[in-house]
Amino acid sequence: MIRKLCSWTLSFVLVFSVSVIVLPGLGAFAAGNAFEDSFSGGSGSWKPLSGSWSAANGEYVQSATANSTYWTAIKDKRWGDATYEFDMKLLNNGGSNLSWAGFQFKKMLQDDGPFDSGFMLYVRANGTIELYKVNKVLDSAATGLSFTTSRHVKIVNNAHNIKVYVNNEATPRIDYTDKTFASGYSGLAASTSSWSFDNVSVKGGDLPYTIHVGNENLLYTDAQMPRCPLRWMPPSPR
């Protein structure tokens, strides 16, 4: 009898392109890792993007006071829901009680500033705190606290809800819900003033990598399928 050396069991072949989605310019990153920094070993985990940032005496200081905005990012880490905590102290208000500093979270690109993407918690020199996203103040509260003494700030972001606690208080000063940003990068920022930061921590669950399956590409129809050559094969033993 005549047999084929191989046979095709599919009438057509589809090929899918598979890619791991990484935003432009980000490269590889560690997703969702817990992060803690007391700055006792310097500031190697940070990427200064504007201003004058330096680690000294176990603190991270932004010392520029010109009329501008300064920020620095936690390197190569991003989170979804997370709890952000840090200590901050006002060193020089730059001549204005409305100058501010604070924490960025869920920004889309690591290098984004406070006005580019994500959420920002401002603490003003007069003690007012403001939750902000691009071009909009979402909520604010007057704490009555002086930040010339180091104060502890905690941001709890659970699903779409954001709670802000100041000075280890049990009741949040801000309790707000916003669905704009699902995940992103984090960092510190200041404007027209000098502040010190310490004991920065971020705790949140791992983020899954996003895999996109591209459109299928038809390589062969049944009629076009490559055929194996035919040759004589002896009958199989019974």
C-alpha positions in Angstrom: 0.0 0.0 0.0 1.0 3.6 -0.3 1.3 5.7 2.8 2.2 9.3 3.4 5.1 9.9 5.7 3.2 12.8 7.3 -0.3 14.1 7.3 -1.9 17.5 8.2 -4.7 17.3 10.7 -5.7 21.0 10.3 -7.3 22.4 7.2 -5.5 25.7 7.8 -2.8 27.2 10.1 -3.2 30.4 12.1 -0.3 32.2 13.6 -0.8 34.7 16.5 1.6 37.3 17.5 2.1 37.6 21.3 3.7 40.6 23.0 4.2 41.7 26.5 3.0 45.3 26.9 5.6 47.7 28.3 5.0 51.4 28.1 7.5 53.3 25.9 10.8 54.1 27.6 10.1 52.0 30.7 12.1 48.9 30.0 11.9 46.1 32.5 10.5 46.8 35.9 9.7 45.1 39.2 5.9 45.2 39.5 4.2 45.5 42.9 7.3 45.0 45.1 7.1 46.3 48.7 9.4 49.3 49.1 11.0 50.8 52.1 13.7 53.5 52.3 15.1 55.2 55.5 17.8 56.8 53.4 20.5 55.5 55.7 22.3 54.0 52.7 21.8 57.0 50.3 19.3 57.6 47.6 20.1 54.9 45.1 16.5 53.7 44.8 15.4 57.1 43.5 15.6 58.9 40.1 15.8 62.7 40.6 14.1 64.4 37.6 14.0 68.1 38.6 15.4 70.1 41.5 18.2 69.4 43.9 17.6 66.1 45.7 20.2 64.5 48.1 20.4 62.0 50.9 22.1 63.2 54.1 21.9 62.2 57.8 19.2 59.6 57.0 16.9 62.0 55.2 16.1 62.8 51.6 16.2 66.6 51.0 14.9 68.8 48.2 16.8 72.0 48.7 15.9 74.2 45.7 13.5 77.1 46.5 13.3 78.9 43.1 9.8 79.4 41.6 9.6 75.9 40.0 8.4 72.3 40.6 10.7 69.5 41.5 10.2 65.8 41.6 11.9 62.5 42.0 10.7 58.9 41.3 11.0 55.5 42.9 13.0 53.6 40.3 11.4 50.9 38.2 8.6 50.0 40.5 4.8 50.4 40.0 1.8 49.5 42.0 -2.0 49.1 41.7 -3.8 49.5 45.1 -1.3 50.3 47.8 -0.6 52.0 51.1 2.0 54.8 50.9 3.6 56.2 54.0 6.3 58.8 54.6 7.5 61.4 57.1 8.0 65.0 55.8 9.2 68.3 57.2 9.3 71.9 55.9 12.8 73.4 55.9 12.2 76.6 53.9 8.9 77.7 52.5 10.5 79.8 49.8 8.7 82.9 51.0 5.1 81.6 50.6 2.8 79.7 52.9 1.1 78.3 49.8 4.3 76.5 48.6 3.9 72.7 48.9 5.5 69.2 48.8 4.1 65.7 48.8 3.7 62.4 47.1 2.8 61.2 43.6 1.1 57.9 43.0 -0.4 55.9 40.1 1.4 58.2 37.5 1.5 56.7 34.1 5.2 57.1 33.3 8.1 56.9 35.7 9.3 60.4 34.7 6.0 62.1 34.8 5.7 65.2 37.0 2.8 66.2 39.3 0.9 67.9 36.4 1.4 65.1 33.9 -0.5 62.0 35.2 -1.6 60.2 38.3 -2.6 61.5 41.7 -0.7 63.9 43.9 -1.1 64.6 47.6 0.0 68.2 48.3 1.0 69.4 51.8 1.2 73.1 51.8 3.4 75.1 54.1 0.3 76.4 56.0 -0.7 72.8 56.9 -3.5 72.4 54.3 -3.5 69.1 52.4 -4.9 68.7 48.9 -5.6 65.6 46.8 -5.0 66.5 43.2 -5.1 64.9 39.7 -4.1 66.5 36.4 -5.6 70.0 36.4 -8.1 69.4 39.3 -8.1 69.6 43.1 -10.3 66.6 44.1 -10.5 67.3 47.9 -8.7 69.4 50.6 -8.5 69.7 54.3 -7.0 72.3 56.7 -5.1 70.3 59.3 -4.0 73.2 61.5 -0.6 71.4 61.9 2.8 73.0 61.5 5.0 70.9 59.2 8.2 72.6 60.5 8.1 69.5 62.8 8.3 66.2 61.0 4.8 64.7 60.4 3.8 61.2 59.3 1.5 61.0 56.3 -0.3 57.8 55.1 -2.3 57.4 51.9 -4.5 54.3 51.6 -5.6 53.6 48.1 -8.0 50.6 48.0 -9.9 50.0 44.7 -11.0 53.5 43.7 -11.1 54.9 47.2 -8.3 57.2 48.6 -7.9 57.9 52.3 -5.3 60.3 53.6 -4.2 60.2 57.3 -1.9 62.8 58.9 0.1 62.6 62.1 -1.0 59.0 62.9 -4.6 60.1 63.4 -7.3 57.4 63.3 -9.7 59.3 61.2 -8.7 60.2 57.6 -8.5 63.9 56.7 -9.5 63.1 53.1 -11.8 60.3 52.0 -12.4 60.4 48.3 -13.3 58.1 45.4 -11.9 58.4 41.9 -11.6 55.8 39.1 -9.2 57.6 36.8 -5.9 55.7 37.3 -5.7 52.0 38.0 -2.0 51.6 38.5 1.3 53.5 38.1 4.6 54.8 39.4 5.3 56.8 42.6 7.6 59.5 43.8 8.0 62.7 45.8 7.6 66.3 44.6 8.0 69.9 45.9 7.4 73.4 44.6 9.2 76.6 45.4 10.3 75.2 48.8 12.7 73.0 50.6 11.5 69.8 52.4 13.0 66.7 53.9 11.5 63.2 53.6 12.2 60.0 55.5 10.8 56.5 56.1 9.1 56.2 52.7 7.3 52.9 52.3 4.9 51.4 49.7 3.0 48.2 50.4 0.8 46.7 47.7 0.0 43.5 45.8 1.8 42.2 42.7 0.7 43.5 39.4 0.1 41.0 36.6 1.9 41.5 33.3 -0.4 42.3 30.5 -0.3 40.0 27.5 -2.0 41.0 24.3 -2.7 38.4 21.6 -2.5 40.0 18.2 -4.7 39.3 15.1 -4.3 35.9 13.5 -2.5 35.6 10.2 -3.5 32.9 7.7 -0.5 31.1 6.3 -2.0 28.2 4.3 -5.5 27.1 3.3 -6.1 23.4 2.8 -5.4 23.7 -0.9 -2.2 25.5 -0.3 -0.9 23.3 2.5 2.6 21.8 1.7 2.3 18.1 0.9 4.7 15.4 1.9 6.2 13.3 -0.9 4.6 9.9 -1.5 6.7 6.8 -1.5 6.2 3.0 -1.3 5.9 1.6 2.2 5.5 -2.1 3.0 2.4 -3.3 4.6 2.3 -3.3 8.4 2.7 -6.8 10.0 -0.6 -8.3 11.2 
